[in-house]
């Protein structure tokens, strides 16, 4: 048969766990449970110190989790004969293709015009 101390500790452990999961302030939670907020804080502190002193071990039922990994080949080098074209897709679906060496000021005006603003 469990001792009174053990029953009390189990009761408060359950109360403190319920409080932490509730998202309520200690005062609001305590009012609903008919206990004092001070006791919730005191037991929370006491139980936290007890739990911190326990050695931590891995659960024998908890297996490590691994994620699948795929190795992707590097993209082929861009041909020096054909310069890259930058493609910009705006939120409404407009597409702008920009060649290397394009005038950035002009590109800014085009983007502003497509967005409905002034440059």
Legacy VTK file of the C-alpha trace (Angstrom):
# vtk DataFile Version 3.0
C-alpha trace
ASCII
DATASET POLYDATA
POINTS 119 float
0.000 0.000 0.000
1.332 3.438 -0.933
2.221 5.788 1.868
0.442 9.061 2.347
3.564 10.921 1.178
3.705 8.887 -2.035
0.003 9.463 -2.746
0.386 13.193 -2.101
3.391 13.424 -4.400
1.597 11.501 -7.159
-1.437 13.769 -6.807
0.641 16.932 -7.061
2.723 15.560 -9.927
-0.528 14.998 -11.837
-1.797 18.495 -10.943
1.480 20.164 -11.982
1.596 18.225 -15.279
-2.029 19.147 -16.023
-1.265 22.803 -15.229
1.795 22.883 -17.516
-0.193 21.374 -20.384
-3.201 23.640 -19.848
-1.523 26.871 -20.933
-3.338 28.682 -18.111
-1.773 30.859 -15.473
-1.218 29.099 -12.147
-3.864 31.309 -10.579
-6.550 30.492 -13.177
-5.724 26.783 -13.129
-5.646 26.652 -9.326
-9.036 28.335 -9.073
-10.566 25.672 -11.320
-8.975 22.860 -9.297
-9.710 24.293 -5.863
-6.045 24.555 -4.866
-3.777 27.522 -4.281
-1.465 28.910 -6.951
1.299 29.013 -4.331
1.053 25.250 -3.849
1.256 24.717 -7.610
4.439 26.800 -7.753
5.904 25.057 -4.692
5.229 21.559 -6.001
6.383 22.496 -9.493
9.694 23.629 -8.039
10.017 20.614 -5.737
9.210 18.085 -8.454
11.496 19.842 -10.926
14.407 19.527 -8.496
13.650 15.845 -7.913
13.423 15.129 -11.637
16.682 16.984 -12.304
18.504 14.772 -9.794
17.401 11.561 -11.518
19.843 10.018 -13.995
18.671 10.232 -17.565
18.697 7.051 -19.614
17.361 6.245 -23.016
14.086 4.390 -23.026
14.583 0.806 -24.203
11.424 1.089 -26.296
12.522 4.254 -28.065
14.504 3.455 -31.175
16.568 6.108 -32.925
14.839 7.693 -35.879
16.537 8.144 -39.203
15.410 10.105 -42.219
15.983 8.934 -45.773
18.758 10.734 -47.599
19.147 11.014 -51.345
22.404 11.965 -53.002
21.838 14.295 -55.921
24.481 14.727 -58.572
25.854 18.223 -59.031
24.250 20.179 -61.821
26.325 20.220 -64.986
28.480 23.261 -65.579
26.880 26.039 -67.581
28.223 26.219 -71.078
30.514 29.206 -71.608
29.217 29.504 -75.169
25.683 30.306 -74.058
25.315 32.914 -71.299
22.774 32.210 -68.544
19.413 33.908 -68.588
17.832 34.861 -65.274
14.109 34.194 -65.117
11.987 36.175 -62.649
8.414 35.053 -61.979
6.271 37.708 -60.311
3.411 36.879 -57.896
0.698 37.289 -60.555
2.517 34.943 -62.938
4.329 37.445 -65.166
7.715 36.164 -66.311
10.729 38.371 -67.008
13.821 36.891 -68.631
16.960 38.906 -68.000
20.097 38.426 -70.058
23.539 38.951 -68.540
24.575 42.600 -68.670
20.983 43.884 -68.689
20.366 47.457 -67.535
19.296 47.085 -63.880
17.586 50.489 -63.801
15.453 49.504 -66.768
14.693 46.132 -65.159
13.549 47.976 -62.028
11.171 50.115 -64.087
9.729 47.030 -65.814
9.136 45.247 -62.498
7.531 48.376 -61.006
5.257 48.753 -64.035
4.168 45.116 -63.844
3.431 45.506 -60.140
1.272 48.520 -60.935
3.600 51.097 -59.407
5.756 53.863 -60.738
9.508 53.576 -61.056
LINES 1 120
119 0 1 2 3 4 5 6 7 8 9 10 11 12 13 14 15 16 17 18 19 20 21 22 23 24 25 26 27 28 29 30 31 32 33 34 35 36 37 38 39 40 41 42 43 44 45 46 47 48 49 50 51 52 53 54 55 56 57 58 59 60 61 62 63 64 65 66 67 68 69 70 71 72 73 74 75 76 77 78 79 80 81 82 83 84 85 86 87 88 89 90 91 92 93 94 95 96 97 98 99 100 101 102 103 104 105 106 107 108 109 110 111 112 113 114 115 116 117 118
